[in-house]
């Protein structure tokens, strides 16, 4: 019998496999998106440690749209990663499509100075 695996789990596994093949020792910029917020971590998979992180729950400004919040989170994680000495990462979108908030996050992290 085969295990029941959801479409999201299959997509996530497929994305992670591609990342492992192309990482070349770079840390991974991992994204988790919920309906309300978004969390981003820069993870060193060789040691299993989080090197930098940011999330939209701690954005001080209120009344921003979700896309504006994500843009600020992308810039914040880029700033924190650069402070930790990280300039090149691999983007891990997980099971989320590269569209909307995930794309806005990636664009703002690139503008903040991260290379991926």
PDB file as gemmi writes it, atoms N, CA and C in Angstrom:
CRYST1    1.000    1.000    1.000  90.00  90.00  90.00 P 1                      
ATOM      1  N   UNK A   1       0.815  -1.185   0.000  1.00  0.00           N  
ATOM      2  CA  UNK A   1       0.000   0.000   0.000  1.00  0.00           C  
ATOM      3  C   UNK A   1       0.864   1.255   0.000  1.00  0.00           C  
ATOM      4  N   UNK A   2       0.463   2.210  -0.786  1.00  0.00           N  
ATOM      5  CA  UNK A   2       1.159   3.487  -0.819  1.00  0.00           C  
ATOM      6  C   UNK A   2       0.545   4.419   0.215  1.00  0.00           C  
ATOM      7  N   UNK A   3       1.382   5.225   0.805  1.00  0.00           N  
ATOM      8  CA  UNK A   3       0.891   6.188   1.781  1.00  0.00           C  
ATOM      9  C   UNK A   3       0.107   7.285   1.070  1.00  0.00           C  
ATOM     10  N   UNK A   4      -0.886   7.801   1.756  1.00  0.00           N  
ATOM     11  CA  UNK A   4      -1.623   8.931   1.211  1.00  0.00           C  
ATOM     12  C   UNK A   4      -0.796  10.198   1.426  1.00  0.00           C  
ATOM     13  N   UNK A   5      -0.420  10.807   0.334  1.00  0.00           N  
ATOM     14  CA  UNK A   5       0.383  12.017   0.384  1.00  0.00           C  
ATOM     15  C   UNK A   5      -0.372  13.100  -0.364  1.00  0.00           C  
ATOM     16  N   UNK A   6      -0.501  14.258   0.273  1.00  0.00           N  
ATOM     17  CA  UNK A   6      -1.258  15.338  -0.342  1.00  0.00           C  
ATOM     18  C   UNK A   6      -0.464  15.967  -1.488  1.00  0.00           C  
ATOM     19  N   UNK A   7      -1.164  16.705  -2.298  1.00  0.00           N  
ATOM     20  CA  UNK A   7      -0.539  17.394  -3.416  1.00  0.00           C  
ATOM     21  C   UNK A   7       0.485  18.407  -2.899  1.00  0.00           C  
ATOM     22  N   UNK A   8       0.158  19.084  -1.795  1.00  0.00           N  
ATOM     23  CA  UNK A   8       1.080  20.062  -1.233  1.00  0.00           C  
ATOM     24  C   UNK A   8       2.367  19.406  -0.747  1.00  0.00           C  
ATOM     25  N   UNK A   9       2.239  18.226  -0.122  1.00  0.00           N  
ATOM     26  CA  UNK A   9       3.428  17.530   0.356  1.00  0.00           C  
ATOM     27  C   UNK A   9       4.305  17.072  -0.809  1.00  0.00           C  
ATOM     28  N   UNK A  10       3.673  16.615  -1.892  1.00  0.00           N  
ATOM     29  CA  UNK A  10       4.442  16.213  -3.069  1.00  0.00           C  
ATOM     30  C   UNK A  10       5.152  17.405  -3.699  1.00  0.00           C  
ATOM     31  N   UNK A  11       4.448  18.519  -3.804  1.00  0.00           N  
ATOM     32  CA  UNK A  11       5.050  19.718  -4.389  1.00  0.00           C  
ATOM     33  C   UNK A  11       6.213  20.196  -3.535  1.00  0.00           C  
ATOM     34  N   UNK A  12       6.040  20.194  -2.215  1.00  0.00           N  
ATOM     35  CA  UNK A  12       7.096  20.626  -1.302  1.00  0.00           C  
ATOM     36  C   UNK A  12       8.323  19.729  -1.432  1.00  0.00           C  
ATOM     37  N   UNK A  13       8.104  18.421  -1.515  1.00  0.00           N  
ATOM     38  CA  UNK A  13       9.221  17.479  -1.669  1.00  0.00           C  
ATOM     39  C   UNK A  13       9.943  17.702  -2.994  1.00  0.00           C  
ATOM     40  N   UNK A  14       9.193  17.973  -4.044  1.00  0.00           N  
ATOM     41  CA  UNK A  14       9.781  18.209  -5.358  1.00  0.00           C  
ATOM     42  C   UNK A  14      10.632  19.482  -5.340  1.00  0.00           C  
ATOM     43  N   UNK A  15      10.131  20.528  -4.692  1.00  0.00           N  
ATOM     44  CA  UNK A  15      10.876  21.786  -4.605  1.00  0.00           C  
ATOM     45  C   UNK A  15      12.140  21.596  -3.770  1.00  0.00           C  
ATOM     46  N   UNK A  16      12.026  20.899  -2.634  1.00  0.00           N  
ATOM     47  CA  UNK A  16      13.190  20.666  -1.767  1.00  0.00           C  
ATOM     48  C   UNK A  16      14.259  19.837  -2.466  1.00  0.00           C  
ATOM     49  N   UNK A  17      13.844  18.859  -3.276  1.00  0.00           N  
ATOM     50  CA  UNK A  17      14.808  18.043  -4.015  1.00  0.00           C  
ATOM     51  C   UNK A  17      15.587  18.913  -4.982  1.00  0.00           C  
ATOM     52  N   UNK A  18      14.901  19.780  -5.693  1.00  0.00           N  
ATOM     53  CA  UNK A  18      15.574  20.679  -6.624  1.00  0.00           C  
ATOM     54  C   UNK A  18      16.517  21.624  -5.891  1.00  0.00           C  
ATOM     55  N   UNK A  19      16.123  22.069  -4.703  1.00  0.00           N  
ATOM     56  CA  UNK A  19      16.973  22.964  -3.921  1.00  0.00           C  
ATOM     57  C   UNK A  19      18.240  22.245  -3.469  1.00  0.00           C  
ATOM     58  N   UNK A  20      18.090  21.011  -2.991  1.00  0.00           N  
ATOM     59  CA  UNK A  20      19.268  20.249  -2.555  1.00  0.00           C  
ATOM     60  C   UNK A  20      20.249  20.055  -3.700  1.00  0.00           C  
ATOM     61  N   UNK A  21      19.751  19.847  -4.898  1.00  0.00           N  
ATOM     62  CA  UNK A  21      20.628  19.629  -6.041  1.00  0.00           C  
ATOM     63  C   UNK A  21      21.351  20.900  -6.464  1.00  0.00           C  
ATOM     64  N   UNK A  22      20.757  22.060  -6.198  1.00  0.00           N  
ATOM     65  CA  UNK A  22      21.316  23.317  -6.674  1.00  0.00           C  
ATOM     66  C   UNK A  22      21.876  24.215  -5.573  1.00  0.00           C  
ATOM     67  N   UNK A  23      21.882  23.765  -4.350  1.00  0.00           N  
ATOM     68  CA  UNK A  23      22.232  24.647  -3.224  1.00  0.00           C  
ATOM     69  C   UNK A  23      23.702  25.045  -3.212  1.00  0.00           C  
ATOM     70  N   UNK A  24      24.623  24.130  -3.479  1.00  0.00           N  
ATOM     71  CA  UNK A  24      26.058  24.416  -3.486  1.00  0.00           C  
ATOM     72  C   UNK A  24      26.536  25.024  -2.180  1.00  0.00           C  
ATOM     73  N   UNK A  25      25.997  24.543  -1.060  1.00  0.00           N  
ATOM     74  CA  UNK A  25      26.442  25.003   0.246  1.00  0.00           C  
ATOM     75  C   UNK A  25      25.873  26.331   0.695  1.00  0.00           C  
ATOM     76  N   UNK A  26      24.945  26.882  -0.065  1.00  0.00           N  
ATOM     77  CA  UNK A  26      24.343  28.154   0.331  1.00  0.00           C  
ATOM     78  C   UNK A  26      23.212  27.899   1.323  1.00  0.00           C  
ATOM     79  N   UNK A  27      22.945  28.854   2.213  1.00  0.00           N  
ATOM     80  CA  UNK A  27      21.801  28.705   3.113  1.00  0.00           C  
ATOM     81  C   UNK A  27      20.489  28.832   2.342  1.00  0.00           C  
ATOM     82  N   UNK A  28      19.422  28.362   2.959  1.00  0.00           N  
ATOM     83  CA  UNK A  28      18.105  28.311   2.324  1.00  0.00           C  
ATOM     84  C   UNK A  28      17.216  29.386   2.916  1.00  0.00           C  
ATOM     85  N   UNK A  29      16.565  30.161   2.056  1.00  0.00           N  
ATOM     86  CA  UNK A  29      15.586  31.166   2.467  1.00  0.00           C  
ATOM     87  C   UNK A  29      14.221  30.496   2.397  1.00  0.00           C  
ATOM     88  N   UNK A  30      13.733  30.050   3.554  1.00  0.00           N  
ATOM     89  CA  UNK A  30      12.510  29.266   3.634  1.00  0.00           C  
ATOM     90  C   UNK A  30      11.319  30.153   3.974  1.00  0.00           C  
ATOM     91  N   UNK A  31      10.190  29.906   3.291  1.00  0.00           N  
ATOM     92  CA  UNK A  31       8.989  30.721   3.444  1.00  0.00           C  
ATOM     93  C   UNK A  31       7.852  29.859   3.978  1.00  0.00           C  
ATOM     94  N   UNK A  32       7.146  30.377   4.989  1.00  0.00           N  
ATOM     95  CA  UNK A  32       5.890  29.777   5.433  1.00  0.00           C  
ATOM     96  C   UNK A  32       4.834  30.856   5.388  1.00  0.00           C  
ATOM     97  N   UNK A  33       3.745  30.573   4.695  1.00  0.00           N  
ATOM     98  CA  UNK A  33       2.689  31.556   4.501  1.00  0.00           C  
ATOM     99  C   UNK A  33       1.384  31.002   5.050  1.00  0.00           C  
ATOM    100  N   UNK A  34       0.712  31.795   5.863  1.00  0.00           N  
ATOM    101  CA  UNK A  34      -0.631  31.441   6.312  1.00  0.00           C  
ATOM    102  C   UNK A  34      -1.589  32.483   5.743  1.00  0.00           C  
ATOM    103  N   UNK A  35      -2.845  32.380   6.096  1.00  0.00           N  
ATOM    104  CA  UNK A  35      -3.809  33.362   5.607  1.00  0.00           C  
ATOM    105  C   UNK A  35      -3.578  34.739   6.224  1.00  0.00           C  
ATOM    106  N   UNK A  36      -3.027  34.787   7.419  1.00  0.00           N  
ATOM    107  CA  UNK A  36      -2.845  36.053   8.124  1.00  0.00           C  
ATOM    108  C   UNK A  36      -1.423  36.608   8.060  1.00  0.00           C  
ATOM    109  N   UNK A  37      -0.428  35.747   8.059  1.00  0.00           N  
ATOM    110  CA  UNK A  37       0.944  36.224   8.213  1.00  0.00           C  
ATOM    111  C   UNK A  37       1.890  35.418   7.337  1.00  0.00           C  
ATOM    112  N   UNK A  38       3.150  35.847   7.329  1.00  0.00           N  
ATOM    113  CA  UNK A  38       4.196  35.139   6.597  1.00  0.00           C  
ATOM    114  C   UNK A  38       5.458  35.136   7.458  1.00  0.00           C  
ATOM    115  N   UNK A  39       6.147  34.017   7.465  1.00  0.00           N  
ATOM    116  CA  UNK A  39       7.383  33.849   8.226  1.00  0.00           C  
ATOM    117  C   UNK A  39       8.479  33.476   7.248  1.00  0.00           C  
ATOM    118  N   UNK A  40       9.682  34.008   7.472  1.00  0.00           N  
ATOM    119  CA  UNK A  40      10.822  33.741   6.598  1.00  0.00           C  
ATOM    120  C   UNK A  40      12.025  33.430   7.472  1.00  0.00           C  
ATOM    121  N   UNK A  41      12.775  32.404   7.089  1.00  0.00           N  
ATOM    122  CA  UNK A  41      13.985  32.034   7.818  1.00  0.00           C  
ATOM    123  C   UNK A  41      15.112  31.781   6.834  1.00  0.00           C  
ATOM    124  N   UNK A  42      16.313  32.155   7.213  1.00  0.00           N  
ATOM    125  CA  UNK A  42      17.516  31.776   6.488  1.00  0.00           C  
ATOM    126  C   UNK A  42      18.130  30.641   7.285  1.00  0.00           C  
ATOM    127  N   UNK A  43      18.168  29.434   6.702  1.00  0.00           N  
ATOM    128  CA  UNK A  43      18.554  28.228   7.417  1.00  0.00           C  
ATOM    129  C   UNK A  43      19.820  27.645   6.801  1.00  0.00           C  
ATOM    130  N   UNK A  44      20.777  27.294   7.651  1.00  0.00           N  
ATOM    131  CA  UNK A  44      21.965  26.564   7.220  1.00  0.00           C  
ATOM    132  C   UNK A  44      21.667  25.080   7.406  1.00  0.00           C  
ATOM    133  N   UNK A  45      21.432  24.365   6.317  1.00  0.00           N  
ATOM    134  CA  UNK A  45      21.029  22.962   6.405  1.00  0.00           C  
ATOM    135  C   UNK A  45      22.156  22.047   6.850  1.00  0.00           C  
ATOM    136  N   UNK A  46      23.408  22.463   6.690  1.00  0.00           N  
ATOM    137  CA  UNK A  46      24.501  21.598   7.123  1.00  0.00           C  
ATOM    138  C   UNK A  46      24.563  21.491   8.648  1.00  0.00           C  
ATOM    139  N   UNK A  47      24.194  22.574   9.348  1.00  0.00           N  
ATOM    140  CA  UNK A  47      24.187  22.539  10.810  1.00  0.00           C  
ATOM    141  C   UNK A  47      22.777  22.506  11.389  1.00  0.00           C  
ATOM    142  N   UNK A  48      21.775  22.808  10.573  1.00  0.00           N  
ATOM    143  CA  UNK A  48      20.401  22.811  11.051  1.00  0.00           C  
ATOM    144  C   UNK A  48      20.061  24.023  11.892  1.00  0.00           C  
ATOM    145  N   UNK A  49      20.771  25.126  11.678  1.00  0.00           N  
ATOM    146  CA  UNK A  49      20.557  26.331  12.483  1.00  0.00           C  
ATOM    147  C   UNK A  49      19.901  27.424  11.658  1.00  0.00           C  
ATOM    148  N   UNK A  50      19.069  28.222  12.322  1.00  0.00           N  
ATOM    149  CA  UNK A  50      18.475  29.397  11.709  1.00  0.00           C  
ATOM    150  C   UNK A  50      19.434  30.565  11.891  1.00  0.00           C  
ATOM    151  N   UNK A  51      19.824  31.182  10.778  1.00  0.00           N  
ATOM    152  CA  UNK A  51      20.807  32.251  10.814  1.00  0.00           C  
ATOM    153  C   UNK A  51      20.158  33.633  10.898  1.00  0.00           C  
ATOM    154  N   UNK A  52      18.981  33.779  10.298  1.00  0.00           N  
ATOM    155  CA  UNK A  52      18.240  35.043  10.336  1.00  0.00           C  
ATOM    156  C   UNK A  52      16.772  34.730  10.108  1.00  0.00           C  
ATOM    157  N   UNK A  53      15.906  35.561  10.658  1.00  0.00           N  
ATOM    158  CA  UNK A  53      14.479  35.332  10.461  1.00  0.00           C  
ATOM    159  C   UNK A  53      13.722  36.647  10.564  1.00  0.00           C  
ATOM    160  N   UNK A  54      12.506  36.633  10.019  1.00  0.00           N  
ATOM    161  CA  UNK A  54      11.606  37.788  10.116  1.00  0.00           C  
ATOM    162  C   UNK A  54      10.195  37.285   9.874  1.00  0.00           C  
ATOM    163  N   UNK A  55       9.217  38.015  10.400  1.00  0.00           N  
ATOM    164  CA  UNK A  55       7.820  37.655  10.152  1.00  0.00           C  
ATOM    165  C   UNK A  55       6.956  38.900  10.172  1.00  0.00           C  
ATOM    166  N   UNK A  56       5.777  38.761   9.605  1.00  0.00           N  
ATOM    167  CA  UNK A  56       4.895  39.922   9.474  1.00  0.00           C  
ATOM    168  C   UNK A  56       4.129  40.220  10.756  1.00  0.00           C  
ATOM    169  N   UNK A  57       4.195  39.371  11.753  1.00  0.00           N  
ATOM    170  CA  UNK A  57       3.503  39.632  13.012  1.00  0.00           C  
ATOM    171  C   UNK A  57       4.155  40.759  13.802  1.00  0.00           C  
ATOM    172  N   UNK A  58       5.418  41.037  13.535  1.00  0.00           N  
ATOM    173  CA  UNK A  58       6.140  42.037  14.310  1.00  0.00           C  
ATOM    174  C   UNK A  58       6.374  43.328  13.526  1.00  0.00           C  
ATOM    175  N   UNK A  59       5.624  43.528  12.465  1.00  0.00           N  
ATOM    176  CA  UNK A  59       5.698  44.793  11.739  1.00  0.00           C  
ATOM    177  C   UNK A  59       4.918  45.828  12.550  1.00  0.00           C  
ATOM    178  N   UNK A  60       5.563  46.928  12.863  1.00  0.00           N  
ATOM    179  CA  UNK A  60       4.968  47.907  13.782  1.00  0.00           C  
ATOM    180  C   UNK A  60       3.808  48.684  13.154  1.00  0.00           C  
ATOM    181  N   UNK A  61       3.845  48.870  11.846  1.00  0.00           N  
ATOM    182  CA  UNK A  61       2.811  49.669  11.201  1.00  0.00           C  
ATOM    183  C   UNK A  61       1.524  48.866  11.071  1.00  0.00           C  
ATOM    184  N   UNK A  62       0.407  49.521  11.333  1.00  0.00           N  
ATOM    185  CA  UNK A  62      -0.883  48.859  11.175  1.00  0.00           C  
ATOM    186  C   UNK A  62      -1.584  49.424   9.952  1.00  0.00           C  
ATOM    187  N   UNK A  63      -2.549  48.711   9.458  1.00  0.00           N  
ATOM    188  CA  UNK A  63      -3.315  49.165   8.316  1.00  0.00           C  
ATOM    189  C   UNK A  63      -2.666  48.895   6.980  1.00  0.00           C  
ATOM    190  N   UNK A  64      -1.586  48.131   6.967  1.00  0.00           N  
ATOM    191  CA  UNK A  64      -0.929  47.799   5.710  1.00  0.00           C  
ATOM    192  C   UNK A  64      -1.618  46.607   5.068  1.00  0.00           C  
ATOM    193  N   UNK A  65      -1.592  46.553   3.747  1.00  0.00           N  
ATOM    194  CA  UNK A  65      -2.108  45.372   3.059  1.00  0.00           C  
ATOM    195  C   UNK A  65      -1.123  44.216   3.263  1.00  0.00           C  
ATOM    196  N   UNK A  66      -1.563  43.006   2.982  1.00  0.00           N  
ATOM    197  CA  UNK A  66      -0.696  41.840   3.167  1.00  0.00           C  
ATOM    198  C   UNK A  66       0.540  41.932   2.279  1.00  0.00           C  
ATOM    199  N   UNK A  67       0.374  42.439   1.066  1.00  0.00           N  
ATOM    200  CA  UNK A  67       1.520  42.561   0.165  1.00  0.00           C  
ATOM    201  C   UNK A  67       2.522  43.591   0.675  1.00  0.00           C  
ATOM    202  N   UNK A  68       2.030  44.691   1.244  1.00  0.00           N  
ATOM    203  CA  UNK A  68       2.935  45.693   1.804  1.00  0.00           C  
ATOM    204  C   UNK A  68       3.677  45.140   3.023  1.00  0.00           C  
ATOM    205  N   UNK A  69       2.987  44.354   3.843  1.00  0.00           N  
ATOM    206  CA  UNK A  69       3.640  43.715   4.985  1.00  0.00           C  
ATOM    207  C   UNK A  69       4.747  42.781   4.514  1.00  0.00           C  
ATOM    208  N   UNK A  70       4.457  42.003   3.486  1.00  0.00           N  
ATOM    209  CA  UNK A  70       5.430  41.042   2.969  1.00  0.00           C  
ATOM    210  C   UNK A  70       6.638  41.760   2.388  1.00  0.00           C  
ATOM    211  N   UNK A  71       6.418  42.887   1.745  1.00  0.00           N  
ATOM    212  CA  UNK A  71       7.529  43.662   1.201  1.00  0.00           C  
ATOM    213  C   UNK A  71       8.455  44.121   2.317  1.00  0.00           C  
ATOM    214  N   UNK A  72       7.888  44.565   3.423  1.00  0.00           N  
ATOM    215  CA  UNK A  72       8.698  44.975   4.575  1.00  0.00           C  
ATOM    216  C   UNK A  72       9.438  43.788   5.193  1.00  0.00           C  
ATOM    217  N   UNK A  73       8.781  42.617   5.250  1.00  0.00           N  
ATOM    218  CA  UNK A  73       9.417  41.419   5.790  1.00  0.00           C  
ATOM    219  C   UNK A  73      10.597  41.001   4.919  1.00  0.00           C  
ATOM    220  N   UNK A  74      10.446  41.066   3.603  1.00  0.00           N  
ATOM    221  CA  UNK A  74      11.546  40.724   2.695  1.00  0.00           C  
ATOM    222  C   UNK A  74      12.743  41.623   2.875  1.00  0.00           C  
ATOM    223  N   UNK A  75      12.492  42.915   3.017  1.00  0.00           N  
ATOM    224  CA  UNK A  75      13.590  43.854   3.246  1.00  0.00           C  
ATOM    225  C   UNK A  75      14.243  43.608   4.602  1.00  0.00           C  
ATOM    226  N   UNK A  76      13.428  43.285   5.607  1.00  0.00           N  
ATOM    227  CA  UNK A  76      13.947  43.039   6.952  1.00  0.00           C  
ATOM    228  C   UNK A  76      14.812  41.787   7.012  1.00  0.00           C  
ATOM    229  N   UNK A  77      14.365  40.714   6.371  1.00  0.00           N  
ATOM    230  CA  UNK A  77      15.160  39.484   6.392  1.00  0.00           C  
ATOM    231  C   UNK A  77      16.450  39.678   5.590  1.00  0.00           C  
ATOM    232  N   UNK A  78      16.422  40.454   4.528  1.00  0.00           N  
ATOM    233  CA  UNK A  78      17.641  40.737   3.771  1.00  0.00           C  
ATOM    234  C   UNK A  78      18.631  41.528   4.627  1.00  0.00           C  
ATOM    235  N   UNK A  79      18.118  42.491   5.363  1.00  0.00           N  
ATOM    236  CA  UNK A  79      18.967  43.289   6.246  1.00  0.00           C  
ATOM    237  C   UNK A  79      19.596  42.413   7.338  1.00  0.00           C  
ATOM    238  N   UNK A  80      18.791  41.546   7.936  1.00  0.00           N  
ATOM    239  CA  UNK A  80      19.309  40.673   9.006  1.00  0.00           C  
ATOM    240  C   UNK A  80      20.289  39.638   8.457  1.00  0.00           C  
ATOM    241  N   UNK A  81      20.041  39.137   7.268  1.00  0.00           N  
ATOM    242  CA  UNK A  81      20.955  38.166   6.671  1.00  0.00           C  
ATOM    243  C   UNK A  81      22.288  38.827   6.339  1.00  0.00           C  
ATOM    244  N   UNK A  82      22.243  40.023   5.798  1.00  0.00           N  
ATOM    245  CA  UNK A  82      23.484  40.724   5.483  1.00  0.00           C  
ATOM    246  C   UNK A  82      24.270  41.051   6.754  1.00  0.00           C  
ATOM    247  N   UNK A  83      23.547  41.338   7.851  1.00  0.00           N  
ATOM    248  CA  UNK A  83      24.223  41.588   9.128  1.00  0.00           C  
ATOM    249  C   UNK A  83      24.900  40.317   9.642  1.00  0.00           C  
ATOM    250  N   UNK A  84      24.344  39.157   9.280  1.00  0.00           N  
ATOM    251  CA  UNK A  84      24.940  37.874   9.675  1.00  0.00           C  
ATOM    252  C   UNK A  84      26.010  37.421   8.690  1.00  0.00           C  
ATOM    253  N   UNK A  85      26.277  38.220   7.658  1.00  0.00           N  
ATOM    254  CA  UNK A  85      27.328  37.891   6.695  1.00  0.00           C  
ATOM    255  C   UNK A  85      26.858  36.997   5.557  1.00  0.00           C  
ATOM    256  N   UNK A  86      25.574  36.979   5.277  1.00  0.00           N  
ATOM    257  CA  UNK A  86      25.023  36.128   4.228  1.00  0.00           C  
ATOM    258  C   UNK A  86      24.566  37.013   3.082  1.00  0.00           C  
ATOM    259  N   UNK A  87      25.058  36.712   1.882  1.00  0.00           N  
ATOM    260  CA  UNK A  87      24.635  37.473   0.715  1.00  0.00           C  
ATOM    261  C   UNK A  87      23.988  36.590  -0.339  1.00  0.00           C  
ATOM    262  N   UNK A  88      24.331  35.300  -0.377  1.00  0.00           N  
ATOM    263  CA  UNK A  88      23.769  34.395  -1.376  1.00  0.00           C  
ATOM    264  C   UNK A  88      22.962  33.308  -0.682  1.00  0.00           C  
ATOM    265  N   UNK A  89      21.751  33.099  -1.131  1.00  0.00           N  
ATOM    266  CA  UNK A  89      20.860  32.081  -0.567  1.00  0.00           C  
ATOM    267  C   UNK A  89      20.170  31.321  -1.698  1.00  0.00           C  
ATOM    268  N   UNK A  90      19.476  30.265  -1.326  1.00  0.00           N  
ATOM    269  CA  UNK A  90      18.620  29.522  -2.239  1.00  0.00           C  
ATOM    270  C   UNK A  90      17.191  29.744  -1.771  1.00  0.00           C  
ATOM    271  N   UNK A  91      16.309  30.127  -2.672  1.00  0.00           N  
ATOM    272  CA  UNK A  91      14.930  30.447  -2.306  1.00  0.00           C  
ATOM    273  C   UNK A  91      14.103  29.167  -2.240  1.00  0.00           C  
ATOM    274  N   UNK A  92      13.519  28.903  -1.066  1.00  0.00           N  
ATOM    275  CA  UNK A  92      12.672  27.734  -0.852  1.00  0.00           C  
ATOM    276  C   UNK A  92      11.238  28.215  -0.655  1.00  0.00           C  
ATOM    277  N   UNK A  93      10.433  28.090  -1.684  1.00  0.00           N  
ATOM    278  CA  UNK A  93       9.050  28.548  -1.616  1.00  0.00           C  
ATOM    279  C   UNK A  93       8.146  27.511  -0.994  1.00  0.00           C  
ATOM    280  N   UNK A  94       8.669  26.341  -0.673  1.00  0.00           N  
ATOM    281  CA  UNK A  94       7.863  25.279  -0.077  1.00  0.00           C  
ATOM    282  C   UNK A  94       6.820  24.782  -1.057  1.00  0.00           C  
ATOM    283  N   UNK A  95       5.602  24.639  -0.607  1.00  0.00           N  
ATOM    284  CA  UNK A  95       4.536  24.151  -1.491  1.00  0.00           C  
ATOM    285  C   UNK A  95       3.738  25.297  -2.091  1.00  0.00           C  
ATOM    286  N   UNK A  96       4.215  26.543  -1.899  1.00  0.00           N  
ATOM    287  CA  UNK A  96       3.480  27.702  -2.383  1.00  0.00           C  
ATOM    288  C   UNK A  96       3.925  28.062  -3.794  1.00  0.00           C  
ATOM    289  N   UNK A  97       2.989  28.493  -4.602  1.00  0.00           N  
ATOM    290  CA  UNK A  97       3.309  28.919  -5.951  1.00  0.00           C  
ATOM    291  C   UNK A  97       4.076  30.241  -5.906  1.00  0.00           C  
ATOM    292  N   UNK A  98       4.960  30.432  -6.863  1.00  0.00           N  
ATOM    293  CA  UNK A  98       5.734  31.666  -6.949  1.00  0.00           C  
ATOM    294  C   UNK A  98       4.838  32.731  -7.570  1.00  0.00           C  
ATOM    295  N   UNK A  99       3.973  33.287  -6.730  1.00  0.00           N  
ATOM    296  CA  UNK A  99       2.951  34.214  -7.198  1.00  0.00           C  
ATOM    297  C   UNK A  99       2.454  35.013  -6.000  1.00  0.00           C  
ATOM    298  N   UNK A 100       2.025  36.220  -6.222  1.00  0.00           N  
ATOM    299  CA  UNK A 100       1.417  37.006  -5.149  1.00  0.00           C  
ATOM    300  C   UNK A 100       2.397  37.379  -4.058  1.00  0.00           C  
ATOM    301  N   UNK A 101       2.052  37.009  -2.821  1.00  0.00           N  
ATOM    302  CA  UNK A 101       2.862  37.397  -1.665  1.00  0.00           C  
ATOM    303  C   UNK A 101       4.233  36.746  -1.675  1.00  0.00           C  
ATOM    304  N   UNK A 102       4.324  35.508  -2.160  1.00  0.00           N  
ATOM    305  CA  UNK A 102       5.619  34.823  -2.193  1.00  0.00           C  
ATOM    306  C   UNK A 102       6.552  35.526  -3.181  1.00  0.00           C  
ATOM    307  N   UNK A 103       6.035  35.915  -4.318  1.00  0.00           N  
ATOM    308  CA  UNK A 103       6.828  36.638  -5.314  1.00  0.00           C  
ATOM    309  C   UNK A 103       7.220  38.020  -4.791  1.00  0.00           C  
ATOM    310  N   UNK A 104       6.301  38.707  -4.120  1.00  0.00           N  
ATOM    311  CA  UNK A 104       6.598  40.025  -3.556  1.00  0.00           C  
ATOM    312  C   UNK A 104       7.701  39.929  -2.506  1.00  0.00           C  
ATOM    313  N   UNK A 105       7.675  38.868  -1.712  1.00  0.00           N  
ATOM    314  CA  UNK A 105       8.716  38.653  -0.709  1.00  0.00           C  
ATOM    315  C   UNK A 105      10.068  38.448  -1.379  1.00  0.00           C  
ATOM    316  N   UNK A 106      10.113  37.607  -2.398  1.00  0.00           N  
ATOM    317  CA  UNK A 106      11.365  37.341  -3.102  1.00  0.00           C  
ATOM    318  C   UNK A 106      11.915  38.609  -3.751  1.00  0.00           C  
ATOM    319  N   UNK A 107      11.044  39.388  -4.370  1.00  0.00           N  
ATOM    320  CA  UNK A 107      11.477  40.626  -5.021  1.00  0.00           C  
ATOM    321  C   UNK A 107      12.053  41.619  -4.012  1.00  0.00           C  
ATOM    322  N   UNK A 108      11.399  41.762  -2.862  1.00  0.00           N  
ATOM    323  CA  UNK A 108      11.896  42.717  -1.876  1.00  0.00           C  
ATOM    324  C   UNK A 108      13.185  42.227  -1.213  1.00  0.00           C  
ATOM    325  N   UNK A 109      13.356  40.914  -1.065  1.00  0.00           N  
ATOM    326  CA  UNK A 109      14.610  40.388  -0.516  1.00  0.00           C  
ATOM    327  C   UNK A 109      15.740  40.614  -1.506  1.00  0.00           C  
ATOM    328  N   UNK A 110      15.455  40.467  -2.794  1.00  0.00           N  
ATOM    329  CA  UNK A 110      16.475  40.757  -3.810  1.00  0.00           C  
ATOM    330  C   UNK A 110      16.853  42.235  -3.797  1.00  0.00           C  
ATOM    331  N   UNK A 111      15.850  43.103  -3.689  1.00  0.00           N  
ATOM    332  CA  UNK A 111      16.129  44.534  -3.634  1.00  0.00           C  
ATOM    333  C   UNK A 111      16.927  44.901  -2.383  1.00  0.00           C  
ATOM    334  N   UNK A 112      16.734  44.111  -1.310  1.00  0.00           N  
ATOM    335  CA  UNK A 112      17.468  44.339  -0.062  1.00  0.00           C  
ATOM    336  C   UNK A 112      18.907  43.864  -0.117  1.00  0.00           C  
ATOM    337  N   UNK A 113      19.291  43.162  -1.193  1.00  0.00           N  
ATOM    338  CA  UNK A 113      20.680  42.776  -1.357  1.00  0.00           C  
ATOM    339  C   UNK A 113      20.966  41.290  -1.338  1.00  0.00           C  
ATOM    340  N   UNK A 114      19.943  40.446  -1.150  1.00  0.00           N  
ATOM    341  CA  UNK A 114      20.195  39.009  -1.204  1.00  0.00           C  
ATOM    342  C   UNK A 114      20.253  38.551  -2.645  1.00  0.00           C  
ATOM    343  N   UNK A 115      21.150  37.621  -2.913  1.00  0.00           N  
ATOM    344  CA  UNK A 115      21.348  37.109  -4.264  1.00  0.00           C  
ATOM    345  C   UNK A 115      20.813  35.678  -4.325  1.00  0.00           C  
ATOM    346  N   UNK A 116      19.781  35.461  -5.152  1.00  0.00           N  
ATOM    347  CA  UNK A 116      19.284  34.118  -5.411  1.00  0.00           C  
ATOM    348  C   UNK A 116      18.574  34.080  -6.732  1.00  0.00           C  
TER     349      UNK A 116                                                      
END                                                                             
